[in-house]
Amino acid sequence: AAAEDDAEDIAEDSEPEPPEPQTAQQAALDEQDESAQPATSKERQVTVVPGVPRYHEGNCILIRFMDDEDLQKMTVPEAAEAGCTPCRACQPDPGPR
């Protein structure tokens, strides 16, 4: 019976510990997770070669060796408005129609 009384005393003395405050590193990782969500086609950036009516993913095999100075970044609607269509090699998502 004495052992049972000791166990009850220990259970009463132990309160749940409050959660530790979030570190700056954890907060930064949480922000990255939120920003890792795929952007909508209105916000998503695609790559366009001036004078070529196609838009590409940034890692497209057809433009991978081109310098950044020779490329333009724009959103999917901006590329469509400029008369560009999706590249057939990398097939960037044109978004909802």
C-alpha positions as a LaTeX table, in Angstrom:
\begin{tabular}{lrrr}
\hline
Residue & $x$ (\AA) & $y$ (\AA) & $z$ (\AA) \\
\hline
Ala1 & 0.00 & 0.00 & 0.00 \\
Ala2 & 2.91 & 2.33 & 0.69 \\
Ala3 & 4.20 & 1.87 & $-2.86$ \\
Glu4 & 0.81 & 2.88 & $-4.21$ \\
Asp5 & 0.85 & 6.06 & $-2.10$ \\
Asp6 & 4.34 & 6.92 & $-3.46$ \\
Ala7 & 3.14 & 6.42 & $-7.05$ \\
Glu8 & 0.20 & 8.76 & $-6.45$ \\
Asp9 & 2.51 & 11.40 & $-4.94$ \\
Ile10 & 4.78 & 11.23 & $-7.99$ \\
Ala11 & 1.82 & 11.52 & $-10.37$ \\
Glu12 & 0.52 & 14.56 & $-8.51$ \\
Asp13 & 3.93 & 16.26 & $-8.45$ \\
Ser14 & 4.59 & 15.86 & $-12.16$ \\
Glu15 & 2.79 & 18.45 & $-14.23$ \\
Pro16 & 2.96 & 18.51 & $-18.00$ \\
Glu17 & 5.87 & 20.61 & $-19.15$ \\
Pro18 & 5.01 & 23.65 & $-21.27$ \\
Pro19 & 6.16 & 23.40 & $-24.88$ \\
Glu20 & 9.56 & 24.87 & $-25.57$ \\
Pro21 & 9.57 & 28.20 & $-27.40$ \\
Gln22 & 10.18 & 27.91 & $-31.12$ \\
Thr23 & 13.73 & 28.70 & $-32.20$ \\
Ala24 & 14.47 & 31.09 & $-35.03$ \\
Gln25 & 15.72 & 28.16 & $-37.10$ \\
Gln26 & 12.47 & 26.25 & $-36.59$ \\
Ala27 & 10.48 & 29.36 & $-37.53$ \\
Ala28 & 12.54 & 29.75 & $-40.71$ \\
Leu29 & 11.96 & 26.10 & $-41.63$ \\
Asp30 & 8.22 & 26.52 & $-41.06$ \\
Glu31 & 8.22 & 29.55 & $-43.38$ \\
Gln32 & 10.07 & 27.55 & $-46.03$ \\
Asp33 & 7.48 & 24.80 & $-45.77$ \\
Glu34 & 4.71 & 27.33 & $-46.35$ \\
Ser35 & 6.55 & 28.93 & $-49.26$ \\
Ala36 & 7.22 & 25.51 & $-50.76$ \\
Gln37 & 3.55 & 25.26 & $-51.64$ \\
Pro38 & 3.16 & 25.31 & $-55.42$ \\
Ala39 & 2.31 & 28.74 & $-56.70$ \\
Thr40 & $-0.78$ & 29.19 & $-58.77$ \\
Ser41 & $-0.25$ & 29.61 & $-62.50$ \\
Lys42 & $-0.94$ & 33.33 & $-62.07$ \\
Glu43 & 2.04 & 33.70 & $-59.73$ \\
Arg44 & 4.36 & 30.97 & $-61.05$ \\
Gln45 & 7.36 & 32.20 & $-62.97$ \\
Val46 & 8.28 & 30.68 & $-66.31$ \\
Thr47 & 11.22 & 31.42 & $-68.56$ \\
Val48 & 10.96 & 32.94 & $-72.02$ \\
Val49 & 13.64 & 33.40 & $-74.68$ \\
Pro50 & 12.97 & 36.79 & $-76.28$ \\
Gly51 & 11.83 & 36.32 & $-79.87$ \\
Val52 & 10.77 & 32.69 & $-79.34$ \\
Pro53 & 7.05 & 32.13 & $-78.72$ \\
Arg54 & 7.46 & 29.41 & $-76.06$ \\
Tyr55 & 7.66 & 29.48 & $-72.29$ \\
His56 & 9.68 & 26.99 & $-70.29$ \\
Glu57 & 10.30 & 25.62 & $-66.82$ \\
Gly58 & 13.53 & 27.06 & $-65.42$ \\
Asn59 & 15.26 & 23.67 & $-65.73$ \\
Cys60 & 14.15 & 22.94 & $-69.32$ \\
Ile61 & 16.73 & 21.01 & $-71.35$ \\
Leu62 & 16.26 & 23.39 & $-74.29$ \\
Ile63 & 17.37 & 26.48 & $-72.35$ \\
Arg64 & 19.66 & 25.04 & $-69.67$ \\
Phe65 & 22.88 & 26.33 & $-71.22$ \\
Met66 & 21.60 & 29.83 & $-71.94$ \\
Asp67 & 22.81 & 32.75 & $-69.86$ \\
Asp68 & 20.32 & 34.41 & $-67.52$ \\
Glu69 & 20.89 & 37.67 & $-69.40$ \\
Asp70 & 19.43 & 36.00 & $-72.51$ \\
Leu71 & 16.25 & 34.89 & $-70.74$ \\
Gln72 & 13.19 & 36.64 & $-69.34$ \\
Lys73 & 11.14 & 35.57 & $-66.32$ \\
Met74 & 7.40 & 36.22 & $-66.28$ \\
Thr75 & 4.19 & 34.68 & $-65.01$ \\
Val76 & 2.18 & 32.21 & $-67.10$ \\
Pro77 & $-0.55$ & 34.80 & $-67.91$ \\
Glu78 & 2.12 & 37.33 & $-68.95$ \\
Ala79 & 3.74 & 34.73 & $-71.23$ \\
Ala80 & 0.37 & 33.82 & $-72.75$ \\
Glu81 & $-0.43$ & 37.49 & $-73.29$ \\
Ala82 & 2.92 & 37.84 & $-75.07$ \\
Gly83 & 1.79 & 35.09 & $-77.47$ \\
Cys84 & 3.86 & 32.30 & $-75.92$ \\
Thr85 & 2.71 & 28.70 & $-75.65$ \\
Pro86 & 4.06 & 25.95 & $-73.35$ \\
Cys87 & 7.28 & 24.22 & $-74.42$ \\
Arg88 & 6.71 & 20.68 & $-75.65$ \\
Ala89 & 9.93 & 19.40 & $-74.06$ \\
Cys90 & 9.42 & 20.50 & $-70.44$ \\
Gln91 & 5.63 & 20.89 & $-70.68$ \\
Pro92 & 5.08 & 23.62 & $-68.09$ \\
Asp93 & 1.53 & 23.60 & $-66.74$ \\
Pro94 & $-0.47$ & 26.25 & $-68.60$ \\
Gly95 & $-2.87$ & 26.50 & $-65.66$ \\
Pro96 & $-6.66$ & 26.50 & $-65.75$ \\
Arg97 & $-8.29$ & 27.40 & $-69.04$ \\
\hline
\end{tabular}
